[in-house]
Amino acid sequence: MAKIKVGIIGTGDRGTSFVKVIQNEIPELEVVAVADTNPVRLESVSKLHEYPPCEKFTSVDDLLNSNLADVIMVTTPDWTHAEVLVKCMEKGYHVFCDKPLAINPQQTKQILEAARKTKKMQFMGFNMRYNSQFIKMHQIIEDGEIGSVLSGTAYSGYEGTGYFRRWHKFREKSEGLIVHKGCHLIDIMNWCIGSYPVKVYAEGRQCHFGGDKKWEGCHKCDETETCPYARKLSEKDSKLLEEIYIKAAVVDGYTRNYCVFSPSNCPDQYIVTIEYSNGVIASFTELFFGTGVMFMCFAGDKGEIVVDSLVKDTITVIGKYGKGKKVYEVKKETKMYHGGADIEMMKDMVKSLETGNHILPGFKEGAKSSIIGIAAMISIDEKRPVMIDQLVPLGLIK
């Protein structure tokens, strides 16, 4: 069978990661074209990360007009997704979008309306659905072990310095980390609850990162000996930073080396309450000055189920009415490619394209997740609950 030809738009970390996954793990796929609007970064990334021989473009339109690819993978920064995705769909491509789908209601509607008009497949890059704990948790809930889900809660104490070194720290670029990063666990909650959101209320603040430091980055800072977040890069990583980002910044100003205590308008703490159309109420706390602790719990009319990062590779189910406790062991995650999740996600994209059976979550799932984060930011700004149908027609996400 002929290989499925892939074009990748965006050569940052995620684009490069997918190039490597396809190159090393997915023989059914072939990267035939890559695009980045920054020619300096495009050449440096291709060389230093040993991209396979393929066509290189500095224009999205030129790549799409080349007709080289069967499917386009969009791994550009969040604020660009709507424009690029709509172009891909209008040109008749299958398209994959790394999360989040969009950063505001207008972009969300634009993407979903374009998706309705195409017969091609649309895939969301929700690789946490391929985490072995979440796969098993979803299966247990679907099997009815805790009965009908009545409530859910999740907590993520993420170590988020990387986000405050990059464009994510600016709301005009990301709309907030509850959208960019939070969309992962919000998607898992949506998936397990099995419904769509109707109302969101949130509180949030910046309480750790941000500030008034003026340093261009750690490479030009006089406080690296005392700063707990100073980057200590290897010689190899220093070269990558210099060649791929610092030198390329003269073209478009893109950097990943902001001081984490320089000005930022993005909260680093969020507490979100979500009401779903099926009556379930859930809560999600996310912060970006943590140590990596995560847990998720759902309560049903027959029991509760818990995933906890401090109790690795297990899921605990506690039954009501004397049913007792069960502990399930799950497959250990690998260290490569997001615990192996990216590999499994790409395998399912191949199956979807080969069979016509849509296995990966699509743009509706992407919208259900990102619109909760978008609503949370509006709620934080305006200090009020936000109805989802005030942002997008519910018919687009049902």
C-alpha angles and dihedrals in degrees: 000000000000117000120257108247117228131200117195122203112198125034100208124115096298096044091048091046091055091048088056094045091052093043095049107026114021112061092174090067130066126191104224101164141019130188135197126163090221108075094192092055093042093057095041095048093046092052102038095042093041099237114195118256106284143135115283125209134184091196126066090208092054092053092048092046091051091071089210097130137063095200131024122214113205113206100155124128115292099254091058098053100094096053094045096042094049090051091051093050094045089052090054102251131144102242138204120197122197109222139310105048097208143341103225140028094256093055091045092054092044092054096044093048091051090047090056091058098053129076092203123102124263120202132192121214097231097148093168087076083070095055106116094228094052092044090054093042091054091047092051091050092047089050089058099241093141094032121226112357110245103168142006139192136184137184129195121183097186125185094230108174090120091064093052090053092057144048091284089083090070117076093210087064103038106009086226138317091267084071100039101039103010091062089077098063092032087058091052090051091049090048095051095041090048099215144085128258123258104171137022133188123181146173123202143162144169106248107151115021129046124055139137104295113137101198114133089221143305091291090065101031127116093201102063093112092060103029113098090209099049110136115243101194128187118237089258094050091045089055091049091050092049098045101037102036117010095048092039092051091080087071102051108356092246113153139167095194106079116142107257088226095052120105116301133164095201122105118235095200129054135176113187133184117198128194117199132207091248091058098258116140118204137178132210128191117191128175133171104210095067136108101247101277114153135172137168129191135181126193121205135176090266102040149307136280126205136191114189127180090212090062099051126209094005140102122202124209120188114193126210127229095040096309092131130206131312125193117201121198118214135195115283115248120245121233097237128084100003094317091315091300094118090056093052091044091054091047089055091048088055091049091049093051094043097047103028088233109129104229103157120072111267138215093286088061089046091052094048089056102041094043089060090056091045090050090048091057092049089049091051091049097045099031094229141101113271123217111218093219087063088064105036134002107265089225088072094059104031 
